[in-house]
Amino acid sequence: MNDNLKSFLDQKVAQYNRPEFIANDPVSIPHLFTKKQDIEIMGFWAATLAWGQRVTIINKCKELITLMDGAPYDFIINHQEPDLIKLLHFKHRTFNDIDTLYFISFFRQHYERFESLEDAFTKPPSPLKGESNFNKAAIQELPLQWAGGLEGALDHFRSYFISLPDFPNRTKKHVSSPSQKSTCKRLCMFLRWMVRKDEQGVDFGIWNTLKPADLICPCDLHVDRVARKLKLITRKQTDWQTALELTQNLRELDPLDPVKYDFALFGLGIEERWGGEGILPEF
């Protein structure tokens, strides 16, 4: 890979991977919390709702936090049925109250088994003692352990996520997987937040089983456009294979932390408007 390109992108990482980046980005939502489970829950929710204008995404997430009394994990674990009534009017684009209630149900059943949401990507779930409504048939189809790199983890997670007996079919569209040929942009962004470790304070790095080197770059519209201009993507369509191609090229720049360049590509796209026509540097 061209040394000049690496130098340029490293400079852009340093420019955008800074605490000042947080305020206007959905990552600001999990940064409102210090409890690990609150960070995971609202990080996952912020990533799921991350389409549209960033200010709207942030405001909707704050609305959701208020509806959960400012303490998402405590609300999810300890709520009673009447407490859910106030959530029936929550909506963001195509995400509605049916989706909200299922997310709460999923989180509750998961955290009754595991301490961290990382286990949803890396371990097979099991029924609680005496539990009768656990969908054992769906769980038997899951791998016994995380395998196949991040692709295996993402496919595993989606199978687990939709395994509850009361799963509403409409909610499937909010959680993608490589087996659907999706770029899995939102999940990859969430995983970057949870897994990536650095000293800049943007990403949390609170998970340890998945490693930064395993991550796949979130391939959103801005990243895709800039990466194509830099010839980091040659594939015509944008799908899971595109995300793999981009990440593999980024690994040539930094094999241990390839997705740090998400900051550079996203910043060039949204802050410096590289998505349109224009004269680019020579590399």
C-alpha positions as CSV (number, residue, x, y, z in Angstrom):
1,M,0.0,0.0,0.0
2,N,1.2,3.5,-0.9
3,D,3.2,5.1,2.0
4,N,1.9,8.5,1.1
5,L,-1.7,7.3,1.4
6,K,-1.0,5.7,4.8
7,S,0.7,9.0,6.0
8,F,-2.3,11.0,4.8
9,L,-4.9,8.8,6.4
10,D,-2.9,8.5,9.7
11,Q,-3.0,12.3,9.8
12,K,-6.8,12.3,9.3
13,V,-7.2,9.6,12.0
14,A,-5.4,11.9,14.4
15,Q,-7.5,14.8,13.3
16,Y,-10.9,13.1,13.8
17,N,-10.3,10.5,16.5
18,R,-10.5,13.0,19.2
19,P,-12.9,13.8,22.1
20,E,-14.3,16.7,20.1
21,F,-15.7,14.1,17.7
22,I,-18.0,12.7,20.3
23,A,-20.6,15.5,20.8
24,N,-22.1,15.5,17.3
25,D,-22.0,11.7,16.8
26,P,-24.3,8.9,18.0
27,V,-21.3,7.6,20.1
28,S,-22.2,10.4,22.4
29,I,-25.1,8.4,23.7
30,P,-23.2,5.6,25.4
31,H,-20.8,8.2,26.6
32,L,-23.6,9.5,28.8
33,F,-23.1,6.4,31.1
34,T,-20.4,4.8,33.1
35,K,-22.0,1.4,33.9
36,K,-20.9,-1.2,31.5
37,Q,-24.4,-2.6,30.7
38,D,-25.8,0.9,30.2
39,I,-23.0,1.6,27.7
40,E,-23.7,-1.6,25.9
41,I,-27.5,-1.2,25.8
42,M,-27.5,2.4,24.6
43,G,-24.5,1.8,22.3
44,F,-26.4,-0.9,20.6
45,W,-29.6,1.1,20.4
46,A,-27.8,4.2,19.2
47,A,-26.1,2.2,16.4
48,T,-29.4,0.6,15.5
49,L,-31.2,3.9,15.2
50,A,-28.3,5.5,13.3
51,W,-29.8,6.5,10.1
52,G,-30.9,10.0,9.1
53,Q,-29.5,13.3,10.5
54,R,-27.1,12.8,13.4
55,V,-28.8,15.4,15.6
56,T,-32.2,13.6,15.2
57,I,-30.6,10.2,16.0
58,I,-29.1,11.7,19.2
59,N,-32.3,13.4,20.2
60,K,-34.3,10.1,19.7
61,C,-31.9,8.2,21.8
62,K,-32.1,10.7,24.6
63,E,-35.9,10.5,24.4
64,L,-35.6,6.7,24.8
65,I,-33.3,7.1,27.8
66,T,-35.8,9.4,29.4
67,L,-38.6,6.8,28.8
68,M,-36.4,4.3,30.6
69,D,-36.1,6.6,33.6
70,G,-32.5,7.5,32.8
71,A,-31.2,4.1,33.7
72,P,-31.6,1.6,30.8
73,Y,-30.1,-1.5,32.4
74,D,-32.0,-1.1,35.7
75,F,-35.2,-0.4,33.8
76,I,-34.8,-3.5,31.5
77,I,-34.0,-5.8,34.4
78,N,-36.6,-4.5,36.9
79,H,-39.5,-3.2,34.9
80,Q,-43.1,-4.4,35.4
81,E,-45.6,-4.6,32.6
82,P,-47.3,-1.3,33.4
83,D,-43.9,0.4,33.1
84,L,-43.8,-0.4,29.3
85,I,-46.9,1.6,28.5
86,K,-45.0,4.9,28.1
87,L,-42.8,3.3,25.5
88,L,-45.7,2.5,23.2
89,H,-45.4,5.8,21.4
90,F,-41.6,5.7,20.7
91,K,-40.7,5.8,17.0
92,H,-37.8,6.6,14.8
93,R,-38.3,6.2,11.1
94,T,-39.3,2.5,10.7
95,F,-38.4,1.6,14.3
96,N,-41.6,1.5,16.3
97,D,-43.1,0.4,19.6
98,I,-43.2,-3.3,18.6
99,D,-39.4,-3.2,18.0
100,T,-38.8,-1.3,21.2
101,L,-40.6,-3.8,23.3
102,Y,-38.8,-6.7,21.7
103,F,-35.4,-5.1,22.2
104,I,-36.3,-4.7,25.9
105,S,-37.4,-8.4,26.1
106,F,-34.2,-9.5,24.4
107,F,-31.9,-7.5,26.6
108,R,-33.7,-8.7,29.7
109,Q,-33.4,-12.4,28.8
110,H,-29.8,-11.9,27.8
111,Y,-28.7,-10.1,30.9
112,E,-30.4,-12.7,33.1
113,R,-27.9,-15.2,31.7
114,F,-24.8,-13.1,31.0
115,E,-23.0,-10.1,32.5
116,S,-22.0,-8.5,29.1
117,L,-23.6,-8.1,25.7
118,E,-20.3,-9.3,24.2
119,D,-21.4,-12.8,25.2
120,A,-24.3,-12.5,22.7
121,F,-21.7,-12.5,19.9
122,T,-19.3,-15.1,21.4
123,K,-21.2,-17.7,23.5
124,P,-24.2,-19.9,22.9
125,P,-27.2,-18.9,25.1
126,S,-28.9,-21.4,27.5
127,P,-32.3,-21.5,29.2
128,L,-32.7,-20.2,32.7
129,K,-33.4,-22.8,35.4
130,G,-37.1,-23.7,35.2
131,E,-37.7,-21.6,32.1
132,S,-40.4,-23.0,29.8
133,N,-40.6,-20.5,27.0
134,F,-37.0,-20.6,25.8
135,N,-36.8,-21.5,22.1
136,K,-34.5,-24.5,22.3
137,A,-35.1,-25.5,18.7
138,A,-33.7,-22.1,17.4
139,I,-30.8,-22.2,19.8
140,Q,-29.7,-25.7,18.6
141,E,-29.0,-24.2,15.2
142,L,-26.4,-21.8,16.7
143,P,-22.7,-22.6,16.7
144,L,-21.3,-23.9,20.0
145,Q,-18.7,-21.2,20.0
146,W,-17.6,-18.2,18.1
147,A,-15.9,-19.2,14.9
148,G,-15.4,-17.9,11.4
149,G,-14.0,-14.5,12.4
150,L,-16.3,-11.5,12.8
151,E,-18.6,-12.9,10.1
152,G,-19.3,-15.9,12.2
153,A,-19.9,-13.7,15.3
154,L,-22.4,-11.5,13.4
155,D,-24.3,-14.4,12.0
156,H,-24.4,-16.0,15.4
157,F,-25.7,-12.8,17.0
158,R,-28.6,-12.4,14.6
159,S,-29.7,-16.0,15.0
160,Y,-29.6,-15.5,18.8
161,F,-31.4,-12.1,18.6
162,I,-34.4,-13.5,16.7
163,S,-34.6,-16.7,18.9
164,L,-37.1,-15.6,21.4
165,P,-40.5,-17.2,21.0
166,D,-42.3,-13.9,20.7
167,F,-40.0,-12.5,18.0
168,P,-42.0,-10.1,15.7
169,N,-41.0,-10.7,12.1
170,R,-41.0,-7.0,11.3
171,T,-38.0,-6.5,13.7
172,K,-35.7,-8.6,11.6
173,K,-34.9,-5.6,9.4
174,H,-33.2,-3.8,12.3
175,V,-30.4,-6.4,12.8
176,S,-28.5,-7.5,9.7
177,S,-25.9,-10.2,9.1
178,P,-23.3,-11.2,6.5
179,S,-25.4,-14.1,5.4
180,Q,-27.9,-11.5,4.1
181,K,-25.0,-9.9,2.1
182,S,-25.5,-6.8,4.2
183,T,-22.5,-4.5,5.0
184,C,-23.7,-4.7,8.6
185,K,-22.8,-1.1,9.0
186,R,-24.6,-0.4,12.2
187,L,-23.4,-3.6,13.9
188,C,-19.8,-3.0,12.8
189,M,-20.0,0.5,14.1
190,F,-21.3,-0.7,17.5
191,L,-18.5,-3.3,17.7
192,R,-15.9,-0.7,16.9
193,W,-17.2,1.3,19.9
194,M,-17.1,-1.7,22.2
195,V,-13.9,-3.5,21.1
196,R,-11.5,-0.9,19.8
197,K,-8.9,0.3,22.4
198,D,-7.0,3.6,22.1
199,E,-6.1,6.5,24.3
200,Q,-8.3,9.1,22.6
201,G,-11.5,8.4,24.5
202,V,-13.9,8.0,21.6
203,D,-14.2,4.2,21.5
204,F,-14.7,2.4,24.7
205,G,-12.7,-0.8,24.4
206,I,-14.6,-2.6,27.2
207,W,-14.8,-6.0,25.4
208,N,-11.9,-8.4,25.3
209,T,-12.9,-11.6,23.5
210,L,-13.3,-9.9,20.1
211,K,-10.1,-8.0,19.1
212,P,-9.6,-4.8,17.2
213,A,-7.8,-6.7,14.4
214,D,-10.9,-8.8,13.9
215,L,-13.2,-5.8,13.3
216,I,-14.7,-4.8,9.9
217,C,-14.9,-1.2,8.9
218,P,-18.4,0.2,9.0
219,C,-19.2,0.9,5.3
220,D,-21.7,3.8,5.3
221,L,-22.4,6.1,2.5
222,H,-19.6,8.6,3.3
223,V,-17.0,6.0,4.0
224,D,-18.0,4.1,0.8
225,R,-17.7,7.2,-1.4
226,V,-14.3,8.3,0.0
227,A,-12.9,4.8,-0.1
228,R,-13.8,4.5,-3.7
229,K,-12.1,7.7,-4.6
230,L,-9.0,6.5,-2.8
231,K,-9.3,3.1,-4.6
232,L,-9.6,1.3,-1.4
233,I,-12.8,-0.2,-2.9
234,T,-13.0,-1.5,-6.4
235,R,-16.1,-3.7,-6.1
236,K,-19.1,-2.2,-8.0
237,Q,-21.8,-3.0,-5.5
238,T,-21.9,-2.2,-1.8
239,D,-22.4,-5.4,0.3
240,W,-20.6,-7.6,2.8
241,Q,-17.8,-8.4,0.4
242,T,-17.3,-4.7,-0.2
243,A,-16.8,-4.2,3.6
244,L,-14.3,-7.1,3.6
245,E,-12.4,-5.6,0.6
246,L,-12.2,-2.2,2.3
247,T,-11.1,-3.7,5.6
248,Q,-8.4,-5.9,4.0
249,N,-6.9,-2.9,2.3
250,L,-7.0,-1.0,5.6
251,R,-5.2,-3.9,7.3
252,E,-2.3,-3.3,4.9
253,L,-2.0,0.1,6.6
254,D,-2.5,-1.2,10.1
255,P,-3.0,-4.9,10.6
256,L,-3.7,-4.6,14.4
257,D,-6.2,-1.7,14.2
258,P,-7.6,-1.4,10.7
259,V,-10.9,0.3,11.6
260,K,-9.2,3.3,13.1
261,Y,-9.3,4.5,9.5
262,D,-13.1,4.7,9.8
263,F,-12.5,8.1,11.5
264,A,-10.4,9.3,8.5
265,L,-12.8,8.1,5.8
266,F,-15.9,9.3,7.6
267,G,-14.4,12.7,8.5
268,L,-13.2,13.2,4.9
269,G,-16.7,12.4,3.7
270,I,-18.9,14.3,6.1
271,E,-16.6,17.1,7.3
272,E,-14.6,17.7,4.2
273,R,-17.2,16.8,1.6
274,W,-15.1,14.3,-0.3
275,G,-18.2,12.5,-1.5
276,G,-18.7,14.8,-4.4
277,E,-16.6,15.8,-7.3
278,G,-13.3,17.5,-6.7
279,I,-9.5,17.3,-7.0
280,L,-7.9,14.8,-4.7
281,P,-4.3,14.5,-3.5
282,E,-2.0,12.3,-5.5
283,F,-0.9,9.1,-3.8
